[in-house]
Amino acid sequence: MLEIAKLKIPPAYQVVSKELQRLIVDGLLKPGEQLPSETDLASRFGVNRSTVREGIRQLESEGLLRREGRKRLLIAIPGEADISPRMERALLMHDVKFKELWEVARALEPLAASLAAVHITDAQLVALEANIAEMAQAVDAEEPGDGLDTAFHTMLAAFSGNRALMLSREPIGQLLFRPYVALGQQVKQAPRRNLEAHRAIFAALSAHDPDEASRWMARHIDDLRRGWLLSGRAIEDRIEDRSEPR
């Protein structure tokens, strides 16, 4: 008897969402423009409003739409806040190890520093200097500085002028620098060494020296690996492994 596989027809709201996504990516619906009303879209697609509403929710969750007021929906460009959390979850679900994250960061972070040294502006240098000053206060007071550490690397990537680099390294950085507080507690010299590295990178950026900025960032990322191992973790451990040091 001939076997015929059942057709896998996607739900109507997914079809609506996919078509609207195509119109946005192709530039037929442009960032900042208002999305047509649910009634209008339902009429055009030949579906009911609840189907359109569900499709719209999906696009909102992906950062392609944003609300302005209660009713206005505007076309948007997904940013780091939309992309990074989804990528972080995917990396964790794939059981990515510290070694894998570190290997990628070892390539991307020095590149970001090198490009930033070329493109950085005076205003951006001021922002980095303020971050380092806050971190110095946190280190002196023996307070957590994980948020400041992550912000330093995020700003540096943004100042590189390369949007592909900025978006691709963000989830890696968010996960890799997550153990900052724990490492500082277990490896007492870690926070101050971290601060010294940031200051050296800043000096290279101020001098617009891409080679020196890249060299210091590479040393900084290598130091993170040493701190991870000194804390008793293994290079193949998952980044969220909270087990006691061996």
Residue frames as qw, qx, qy, qz and C-alpha x, y, z in Angstrom:
[[0.000, 0.888, 0.459, 0.000, 0.00, 0.00, 0.00],
 [0.385, 0.555, -0.028, 0.737, 1.29, 3.43, -0.94],
 [0.443, -0.603, -0.419, 0.515, 2.31, 5.45, 2.12],
 [0.189, 0.714, 0.161, 0.654, 1.67, 9.17, 1.96],
 [0.374, -0.163, -0.482, 0.775, 3.11, 11.40, 4.66],
 [0.072, -0.845, -0.509, 0.148, 0.77, 13.83, 6.34],
 [0.310, 0.681, 0.058, 0.661, 1.20, 17.44, 5.26],
 [0.458, -0.442, -0.400, 0.660, 2.77, 19.69, 7.88],
 [0.095, 0.736, 0.314, 0.593, 0.82, 22.90, 7.48],
 [0.286, -0.002, -0.451, 0.846, 1.97, 25.69, 9.80],
 [0.024, -0.690, -0.615, 0.381, -0.62, 27.55, 11.90],
 [0.297, 0.815, 0.347, 0.356, -2.10, 30.60, 10.18],
 [0.277, -0.953, 0.035, 0.116, -0.54, 33.04, 12.69],
 [0.633, -0.398, 0.431, 0.505, 2.93, 31.75, 11.75],
 [0.508, 0.467, 0.508, 0.516, 2.20, 32.35, 8.08],
 [0.005, -0.964, -0.208, -0.166, 1.09, 35.91, 8.90],
 [0.508, -0.785, 0.210, 0.284, 4.19, 36.47, 11.05],
 [0.674, -0.096, 0.489, 0.545, 6.52, 35.11, 8.37],
 [0.393, 0.668, 0.431, 0.463, 5.01, 37.28, 5.63],
 [0.162, -0.983, -0.061, -0.057, 5.17, 40.43, 7.75],
 [0.635, -0.570, 0.330, 0.404, 8.76, 39.56, 8.61],
 [0.626, 0.253, 0.480, 0.561, 9.56, 39.26, 4.89],
 [0.175, 0.879, 0.295, 0.331, 8.04, 42.67, 4.21],
 [0.393, -0.905, 0.111, 0.118, 10.14, 44.20, 7.00],
 [0.683, -0.346, 0.439, 0.470, 13.42, 42.53, 6.01],
 [0.533, 0.425, 0.496, 0.538, 12.86, 43.41, 2.32],
 [0.188, -0.178, -0.038, 0.965, 12.32, 47.06, 3.30],
 [0.148, -0.479, -0.609, -0.615, 8.71, 47.27, 2.14],
 [0.493, -0.821, -0.263, -0.117, 7.80, 48.06, 5.74],
 [0.468, 0.524, -0.343, 0.623, 10.49, 50.42, 7.04],
 [0.470, -0.299, -0.571, 0.604, 11.75, 51.06, 10.59],
 [0.010, -0.197, -0.222, 0.955, 9.72, 53.81, 12.23],
 [0.396, -0.133, -0.479, -0.772, 6.66, 53.27, 10.04],
 [0.564, -0.080, 0.524, -0.633, 3.38, 52.31, 11.66],
 [0.099, 0.064, 0.977, 0.175, 2.11, 48.79, 11.07],
 [0.424, -0.255, -0.448, -0.744, -1.37, 48.67, 9.47],
 [0.573, -0.284, 0.396, -0.659, -4.21, 47.98, 11.90],
 [0.349, -0.057, 0.930, -0.105, -5.21, 44.47, 12.88],
 [0.601, 0.535, 0.450, -0.387, -8.49, 44.93, 11.00],
 [0.440, 0.752, -0.329, -0.364, -6.67, 46.02, 7.85],
 [0.010, 0.470, -0.877, -0.100, -4.17, 43.16, 8.05],
 [0.496, 0.130, 0.820, -0.255, -6.89, 40.60, 8.75],
 [0.628, 0.643, 0.192, -0.394, -8.73, 41.76, 5.64],
 [0.342, 0.722, -0.540, -0.267, -5.58, 41.61, 3.49],
 [0.052, -0.343, 0.937, -0.027, -4.53, 38.17, 4.71],
 [0.671, -0.115, -0.504, -0.532, -8.06, 36.79, 4.73],
 [0.494, -0.152, -0.787, 0.337, -7.88, 35.66, 8.36],
 [0.398, -0.824, -0.383, -0.129, -9.50, 36.79, 11.61],
 [0.026, -0.880, 0.256, -0.398, -8.06, 39.45, 13.91],
 [0.766, -0.563, 0.303, -0.064, -7.03, 36.98, 16.59],
 [0.906, 0.178, 0.162, 0.348, -4.75, 35.24, 14.07],
 [0.377, 0.758, -0.085, 0.526, -3.16, 38.56, 13.12],
 [0.423, -0.824, 0.219, -0.305, -2.78, 39.47, 16.79],
 [0.899, -0.329, 0.256, 0.137, -0.89, 36.24, 17.51],
 [0.762, 0.424, 0.097, 0.479, 1.39, 36.81, 14.53],
 [0.068, 0.868, -0.121, 0.478, 2.11, 40.33, 15.74],
 [0.689, -0.683, 0.221, -0.098, 3.01, 39.03, 19.22],
 [0.919, -0.004, 0.179, 0.350, 5.60, 36.78, 17.65],
 [0.505, 0.634, 0.021, 0.586, 7.19, 39.71, 15.80],
 [0.301, -0.874, 0.140, -0.355, 7.19, 41.79, 18.98],
 [0.848, -0.476, 0.216, 0.090, 9.06, 39.05, 20.84],
 [0.816, 0.183, 0.198, 0.512, 11.68, 39.06, 18.08],
 [0.311, -0.569, 0.010, 0.761, 12.17, 42.82, 18.31],
 [0.263, 0.244, 0.584, 0.728, 10.76, 43.60, 14.85],
 [0.202, -0.714, -0.410, -0.531, 7.85, 45.61, 16.27],
 [0.260, -0.124, -0.557, 0.779, 7.63, 48.03, 19.20],
 [0.119, -0.764, -0.630, -0.067, 4.63, 49.64, 20.83],
 [0.144, 0.136, -0.113, 0.974, 4.17, 53.38, 21.07],
 [0.493, -0.112, 0.158, -0.848, 1.27, 54.10, 23.35],
 [0.639, 0.017, 0.669, -0.380, -1.56, 51.60, 23.64],
 [0.778, 0.481, 0.349, -0.204, -2.39, 51.07, 19.98],
 [0.452, 0.811, -0.333, -0.162, 0.45, 52.22, 17.73],
 [0.877, -0.183, 0.362, 0.257, 2.81, 49.48, 16.55],
 [0.257, 0.872, -0.337, -0.244, 5.97, 50.66, 14.80],
 [0.912, 0.309, -0.188, 0.196, 8.45, 48.71, 12.70],
 [0.413, -0.836, 0.360, 0.019, 11.71, 48.31, 14.64],
 [0.607, 0.517, -0.590, 0.126, 15.24, 47.02, 14.18],
 [0.876, -0.427, -0.212, 0.069, 16.13, 44.30, 16.71],
 [0.045, 0.831, -0.459, 0.311, 18.90, 45.38, 19.07],
 [0.283, 0.334, -0.841, 0.317, 21.24, 43.61, 21.46],
 [0.403, -0.112, 0.610, -0.673, 18.52, 43.41, 24.11],
 [0.835, 0.216, 0.026, -0.506, 16.35, 41.41, 21.68],
 [0.753, 0.435, -0.491, -0.062, 19.04, 39.19, 20.16],
 [0.149, 0.512, -0.759, 0.372, 21.47, 38.44, 22.98],
 [0.570, -0.217, 0.601, -0.517, 19.10, 36.75, 25.49],
 [0.914, 0.260, 0.035, -0.311, 17.83, 34.35, 22.83],
 [0.636, 0.545, -0.530, 0.131, 21.36, 33.46, 21.77],
 [0.147, -0.487, 0.721, -0.470, 22.44, 33.02, 25.40],
 [0.787, -0.056, 0.415, -0.453, 19.60, 30.57, 26.01],
 [0.880, 0.416, -0.186, -0.136, 20.50, 28.66, 22.84],
 [0.362, 0.596, -0.661, 0.277, 24.16, 28.42, 23.86],
 [0.383, -0.351, 0.692, -0.501, 23.24, 27.12, 27.30],
 [0.872, 0.124, 0.255, -0.400, 20.78, 24.61, 25.89],
 [0.795, 0.499, -0.345, 0.022, 23.53, 23.34, 23.58],
 [0.861, -0.467, 0.025, 0.201, 25.63, 22.71, 26.69],
 [0.508, 0.735, -0.218, 0.392, 28.40, 25.04, 25.52],
 [0.787, -0.367, -0.231, 0.439, 31.55, 24.82, 27.62],
 [0.265, -0.879, 0.083, 0.387, 33.80, 27.54, 29.01],
 [0.520, -0.246, 0.549, 0.606, 36.53, 26.50, 26.56],
 [0.370, 0.525, 0.628, 0.439, 34.27, 27.09, 23.56],
 [0.036, -0.963, -0.266, 0.006, 33.17, 30.52, 24.75],
 [0.443, -0.735, 0.242, 0.452, 36.73, 31.48, 25.66],
 [0.559, 0.027, 0.574, 0.597, 38.07, 30.46, 22.24],
 [0.245, 0.745, 0.487, 0.384, 35.57, 32.72, 20.49],
 [0.245, -0.958, -0.095, 0.112, 36.18, 35.61, 22.90],
 [0.612, -0.453, 0.333, 0.556, 39.94, 35.20, 22.39],
 [0.426, 0.281, 0.536, 0.672, 39.36, 36.07, 18.73],
 [0.028, 0.790, 0.483, 0.376, 36.58, 38.67, 18.99],
 [0.394, -0.865, -0.188, 0.249, 37.57, 40.77, 22.02],
 [0.484, -0.396, 0.277, 0.729, 41.08, 41.71, 20.72],
 [0.271, 0.402, 0.577, 0.657, 39.51, 42.51, 17.35],
 [0.155, -0.877, -0.438, -0.122, 36.98, 44.80, 19.04],
 [0.466, -0.742, 0.004, 0.482, 39.76, 46.56, 20.96],
 [0.480, -0.080, 0.444, 0.752, 41.85, 46.98, 17.81],
 [0.135, 0.591, 0.563, 0.562, 38.98, 48.50, 15.82],
 [0.297, -0.886, -0.345, 0.083, 37.91, 50.70, 18.72],
 [0.522, -0.502, 0.110, 0.680, 41.43, 52.15, 18.94],
 [0.299, 0.172, 0.498, 0.796, 41.01, 53.37, 15.36],
 [0.114, -0.578, -0.563, -0.580, 37.44, 54.66, 15.58],
 [0.387, -0.608, -0.586, 0.370, 36.95, 55.77, 19.18],
 [0.066, 0.778, 0.143, 0.608, 35.88, 59.37, 19.83],
 [0.101, 0.338, -0.503, 0.789, 36.70, 61.70, 22.72],
 [0.629, -0.297, 0.104, -0.711, 33.17, 61.32, 24.09],
 [0.929, -0.053, -0.342, -0.132, 33.47, 57.54, 24.01],
 [0.540, 0.256, -0.574, 0.559, 36.80, 57.70, 25.82],
 [0.250, -0.368, 0.360, -0.820, 35.11, 59.76, 28.53],
 [0.841, -0.204, -0.100, -0.491, 32.42, 57.09, 28.91],
 [0.862, 0.082, -0.464, 0.187, 35.03, 54.33, 29.25],
 [0.271, 0.365, -0.514, 0.727, 37.04, 56.39, 31.73],
 [0.524, -0.363, 0.209, -0.742, 33.93, 56.85, 33.89],
 [0.935, -0.092, -0.271, -0.211, 33.32, 53.09, 33.80],
 [0.692, 0.212, -0.519, 0.455, 36.90, 52.41, 34.93],
 [0.059, -0.418, 0.414, -0.807, 36.60, 54.97, 37.75],
 [0.764, -0.292, 0.044, -0.573, 33.45, 53.22, 39.02],
 [0.924, 0.043, -0.377, 0.049, 35.17, 49.87, 38.81],
 [0.402, 0.372, -0.538, 0.641, 38.14, 51.19, 40.80],
 [0.408, -0.394, 0.322, -0.758, 35.76, 52.29, 43.56],
 [0.919, -0.136, -0.123, -0.350, 34.09, 48.86, 43.56],
 [0.794, 0.210, -0.483, 0.303, 37.46, 47.07, 43.76],
 [0.133, 0.414, -0.507, 0.744, 38.68, 49.31, 46.61],
 [0.566, -0.275, 0.293, -0.720, 35.43, 48.72, 48.51],
 [0.084, -0.102, 0.991, 0.000, 35.54, 44.98, 47.69],
 [0.587, 0.374, 0.388, -0.604, 32.11, 45.24, 46.11],
 [0.664, 0.300, 0.650, 0.216, 30.85, 43.29, 43.05],
 [0.090, 0.623, -0.254, -0.735, 31.82, 44.87, 39.76],
 [0.479, 0.162, 0.818, 0.274, 30.42, 42.35, 37.31],
 [0.366, 0.813, 0.444, -0.089, 27.98, 44.79, 35.74],
 [0.006, 0.904, -0.246, -0.351, 30.75, 47.33, 35.18],
 [0.404, -0.344, 0.756, 0.383, 33.05, 44.70, 33.71],
 [0.474, 0.433, 0.744, 0.186, 30.42, 43.53, 31.23],
 [0.229, 0.924, 0.229, -0.204, 29.54, 47.14, 30.37],
 [0.211, -0.716, 0.461, 0.479, 33.20, 47.92, 29.60],
 [0.367, -0.075, 0.827, 0.420, 33.41, 45.14, 27.01],
 [0.355, 0.669, 0.653, 0.019, 29.99, 45.95, 25.55],
 [0.091, 0.931, 0.008, -0.354, 30.91, 49.62, 25.10],
 [0.289, -0.531, 0.623, 0.496, 34.24, 48.68, 23.56],
 [0.413, 0.244, 0.819, 0.315, 32.50, 46.50, 20.97],
 [0.254, 0.852, 0.445, -0.107, 30.03, 49.29, 20.20],
 [0.064, -0.888, 0.210, 0.405, 32.91, 51.75, 19.78],
 [0.560, -0.146, 0.670, 0.465, 34.56, 49.41, 17.25],
 [0.342, 0.485, -0.224, -0.773, 32.19, 50.75, 14.60],
 [0.283, 0.117, -0.878, -0.367, 31.46, 47.20, 13.40],
 [0.670, -0.156, 0.148, -0.711, 27.82, 46.27, 13.97],
 [0.865, 0.085, -0.469, -0.158, 28.31, 42.63, 12.99],
 [0.457, 0.216, -0.687, 0.522, 31.03, 42.29, 15.62],
 [0.261, -0.254, 0.401, -0.840, 28.98, 44.14, 18.23],
 [0.794, -0.093, -0.026, -0.601, 25.92, 41.91, 17.81],
 [0.850, 0.142, -0.506, -0.032, 27.77, 38.60, 17.46],
 [0.418, 0.249, -0.674, 0.555, 30.05, 38.99, 20.49],
 [0.396, -0.446, 0.213, -0.774, 27.39, 40.20, 22.93],
 [0.901, -0.283, -0.100, -0.313, 25.89, 36.81, 23.94],
 [0.804, 0.165, -0.423, 0.384, 29.40, 35.31, 24.19],
 [0.177, 0.421, -0.405, 0.792, 30.52, 38.15, 26.44],
 [0.593, -0.452, 0.073, -0.662, 27.43, 38.04, 28.60],
 [0.961, -0.193, -0.181, -0.086, 27.98, 34.36, 29.35],
 [0.745, 0.257, -0.374, 0.489, 31.76, 34.39, 29.60],
 [0.124, 0.416, -0.381, 0.817, 31.97, 37.28, 32.05],
 [0.663, -0.522, -0.287, -0.453, 29.10, 35.95, 34.16],
 [0.827, -0.329, -0.376, 0.256, 31.39, 34.19, 36.71],
 [0.266, 0.656, -0.243, 0.663, 33.17, 37.50, 37.48],
 [0.492, -0.667, 0.227, -0.511, 31.93, 37.75, 41.08],
 [0.968, -0.247, 0.044, -0.026, 32.61, 34.10, 41.91],
 [0.782, 0.344, -0.181, 0.488, 36.12, 34.30, 40.47],
 [0.045, 0.712, -0.257, 0.652, 36.81, 37.45, 42.50],
 [0.712, -0.568, 0.192, -0.366, 35.80, 35.66, 45.68],
 [0.981, -0.112, 0.112, 0.114, 37.92, 32.58, 44.98],
 [0.700, 0.215, 0.040, 0.680, 40.91, 34.26, 43.31],
 [0.259, -0.802, -0.300, 0.447, 41.45, 37.37, 45.43],
 [0.277, -0.426, 0.294, 0.809, 43.79, 39.11, 42.99],
 [0.350, 0.420, 0.728, 0.413, 41.34, 38.76, 40.09],
 [0.102, 0.908, 0.402, -0.059, 39.34, 42.01, 40.49],
 [0.209, -0.840, 0.204, 0.458, 42.46, 44.19, 40.71],
 [0.414, -0.161, 0.693, 0.567, 44.16, 42.43, 37.80],
 [0.307, 0.637, 0.675, 0.212, 40.96, 42.95, 35.84],
 [0.024, -0.955, -0.166, 0.243, 41.00, 46.64, 36.65],
 [0.347, -0.609, 0.444, 0.558, 44.67, 46.97, 35.67],
 [0.424, 0.178, 0.745, 0.484, 43.93, 45.35, 32.32],
 [0.196, 0.836, 0.508, 0.065, 41.05, 47.73, 31.64],
 [0.169, -0.899, 0.087, 0.394, 43.32, 50.68, 32.44],
 [0.404, -0.344, 0.623, 0.574, 46.02, 49.39, 30.07],
 [0.359, 0.476, 0.723, 0.350, 43.46, 48.85, 27.31],
 [0.050, 0.936, 0.316, -0.145, 42.11, 52.35, 27.90],
 [0.291, -0.720, 0.318, 0.545, 45.63, 53.82, 27.61],
 [0.387, -0.014, 0.731, 0.561, 46.08, 52.07, 24.25],
 [0.228, 0.721, 0.634, 0.162, 42.70, 53.34, 23.07],
 [0.107, -0.925, -0.098, 0.352, 43.58, 56.88, 24.13],
 [0.278, -0.562, 0.522, 0.578, 46.78, 56.63, 22.10],
 [0.743, 0.526, -0.038, -0.411, 44.80, 55.20, 19.14],
 [0.042, 0.517, -0.846, -0.118, 47.20, 52.25, 19.07],
 [0.870, 0.030, -0.166, -0.463, 45.31, 49.23, 17.67],
 [0.687, 0.255, -0.661, 0.161, 48.19, 46.78, 18.11],
 [0.080, 0.232, -0.693, 0.678, 48.68, 47.63, 21.78],
 [0.616, -0.095, 0.210, -0.753, 44.94, 47.59, 22.44],
 [0.876, 0.120, -0.373, -0.281, 44.66, 44.15, 20.83],
 [0.517, 0.286, -0.720, 0.363, 47.70, 42.83, 22.71],
 [0.153, -0.205, 0.612, -0.748, 46.40, 43.95, 26.09],
 [0.758, -0.029, 0.043, -0.650, 42.92, 42.61, 25.41],
 [0.803, 0.181, -0.564, -0.066, 44.39, 39.22, 24.47],
 [0.273, 0.236, -0.737, 0.571, 46.33, 39.21, 27.76],
 [0.439, -0.148, 0.348, -0.815, 43.14, 40.16, 29.57],
 [0.864, 0.043, -0.186, -0.466, 41.15, 37.27, 28.05],
 [0.655, 0.236, -0.684, 0.215, 44.06, 34.89, 28.75],
 [0.025, -0.260, 0.637, -0.725, 43.95, 36.06, 32.37],
 [0.715, -0.111, 0.091, -0.684, 40.26, 35.16, 32.56],
 [0.865, 0.126, -0.473, -0.116, 41.15, 31.61, 31.57],
 [0.405, 0.264, -0.700, 0.526, 43.85, 31.46, 34.26],
 [0.337, -0.230, 0.425, -0.808, 41.41, 32.76, 36.85],
 [0.842, -0.030, -0.188, -0.505, 38.85, 30.13, 35.84],
 [0.796, 0.144, -0.571, 0.143, 41.40, 27.36, 36.33],
 [0.191, 0.294, -0.615, 0.706, 42.79, 28.81, 39.57],
 [0.554, -0.244, 0.214, -0.767, 39.26, 28.83, 41.00],
 [0.430, -0.126, 0.872, -0.197, 39.24, 25.03, 40.70],
 [0.747, 0.468, 0.216, -0.419, 37.11, 24.74, 37.59],
 [0.614, -0.031, 0.661, 0.431, 37.97, 22.68, 34.54],
 [0.043, 0.306, -0.400, -0.863, 38.27, 24.13, 31.04],
 [0.205, -0.186, -0.833, -0.479, 35.48, 21.81, 29.85],
 [0.023, 0.426, 0.727, -0.538, 33.02, 22.92, 32.58],
 [0.072, 0.734, 0.555, 0.386, 29.77, 24.54, 31.59],
 [0.141, 0.453, -0.126, 0.871, 29.71, 28.27, 32.24],
 [0.530, -0.531, 0.012, -0.661, 26.88, 27.96, 34.79],
 [0.768, -0.126, -0.598, 0.190, 28.45, 25.10, 36.72],
 [0.319, -0.780, 0.184, -0.506, 28.08, 26.24, 40.35],
 [0.918, -0.228, -0.295, 0.134, 29.87, 23.24, 41.85],
 [0.497, -0.822, 0.227, 0.159, 32.50, 23.72, 44.50],
 [0.316, 0.753, -0.572, -0.078, 36.12, 23.92, 43.33],
 [0.947, 0.034, -0.319, 0.024, 37.79, 20.55, 43.01]]
